[in-house]
C-alpha cells in the first residue's frame, strides 16, 4: 500500500519522539518494499520551533540584534543535540547542514534588525528553516537506522503563488514536480523525506502555506502521487468528540466523512488543518489520523462516505472570534447591498465564517482581525458598523443532522442557560453553529457534549 505519512511537531519533538517515528516508518517501509515502493514522509518543525522563529522576527523588528542572535544560537544547539542523539554515520554531515541553514538565517535576521521591518516574504524565509532542519534530521536518522531514505527540499517540489504566509499551491506544476522528483525515489524502495508547510514561487522564492500547513503539504503530495492513504500522525488517538482542553474525557470518533472532517477542521478541531481534506477529496484518498505515541491505536478514518451512526460526529470550537454588525436602512428593498458588503472582505482578503441577515442588518464573524480596522472603515462608507470581540463559535457536526430534525431542537434546548449571539444551520444541514461569548465556551461545550455523547 502506498502512503504519505505526515508527522507533526510533537512527533519530532525530541530524540525519543524521532525514535518512535523511525519505528513507525520502518514498519510501513517493510510492508511497502514488498511491492517495490516506499512511503513518503512529511515532517513539521520540531515542537515549538516555529513559535521560536516568530519570536526571533519580533526581536528583529525591535532592533534587538543580540536577542535575535541569542535565540537563534539556542535553536541551533537544540537541533544539533537532537541530530547528535539520533544519528551516527551521518552525524557530522547533518550537523554541518543544520549549522549552514542557521548561519544563513542569522545573516537574514541581522539584516532585519537593521531594517526593523519583517515583510511577509522575509517571515516565510525565516520560518522555512524549521522544516528544512527537521526534515534533514529525520532523513539522516532513518538512513542510519537502516531505512533507505532521501532528503528532498520541499521548496523544489511544492510550487505556490506569492501570497506569503498563506500561499496557495499550483497543483499542476506541483504534481509535475512531485512525479519527477519524489516518485522515482519511492519507486526504488527509498523513503522520501520532505518538510511540510513550505514551498516556493515559480521564481524560487520561499513561501509557506500558513500555520498547520504540513497536513496540507502531505495531502498535496498524496494527491499528486495518487497514494492509497494519507496518514496524519499526531499526539492524540484521532479526531475527538470535543476539545479535551475544554471537555473532560472526550471520545475518539472512529469514522468521518470528508464533509464532516472539513466542517470540524474549519470550525476549530486542532488535530486537522482545514485545507488537508481538499486534495484528498479530489482524488478520493482516505485520510487516517493516528497517534505516534500509540501507533497500534486504530485512529480515525476519513473517507468520502459516512458510516451510519446513531449520534452526531463531534463538536468543534473556534475561539478568538469577532462579530461585525453591519446595519443600513438603505438595505430595505435594495439590490446589490450584499455584493457591495462582501466585496469589502474579498478586497481585504479576510474570510467570513458565519453570516446571518435580516431586512436591514447583516452580522458576520471573522477570526482574522489583521485588517479589521480597514474593513470597518470601508463598511462605514455605506453602513453603520459595530464590532464585538472576545466571541467564539461552537459547531455541532454530523451527517445525521440531515435526517433527524429533532437534533436541532435538542442542541438549542441544551443551551437554554447560555446567551447565544447568533445561531445558524448550513444549507448542507451538516452542522449547527452557535456564536457566543468566549467566557461561556466551557459551560456550553460541556452541556452539548453531555447531551449528545
Secondary structure by P-SEA (a helix, b strand, c coil): cbbbbbbcccccccaaaaaaaaaaaaaaaaaaaaacbbbbbbbccccaaaaaaaaaaaaaaacaaaaaaaaaaaaaaaaaaaaaaccccaaaaaaaaaaaaaaaaaaaaaaaaaaccccaaaaaaaaaaaaaaaaaaaaaaaaaaccbbbbbcccccccccccccccccaaaaaaaaaaaccaaaaaacbbbbbbccccccccccbbbccccaaaaaaaaaaaaacccbbbbbccccccccccccccccccccccccaaaaaaaaaaccccccccccccccccbbbbbbbbccccccccbbbcccccccccccbbbbbcbbbbbbbbbcccccccaaaaaaaaaaaaaccccccccccccbbbbbbccccaaaaaaaaaaccbbbbbbccbbbbbbbccccccccaaaaaaaaaaccccccbbbbcccccbbbbbccccaaaaaaaaaaaacc
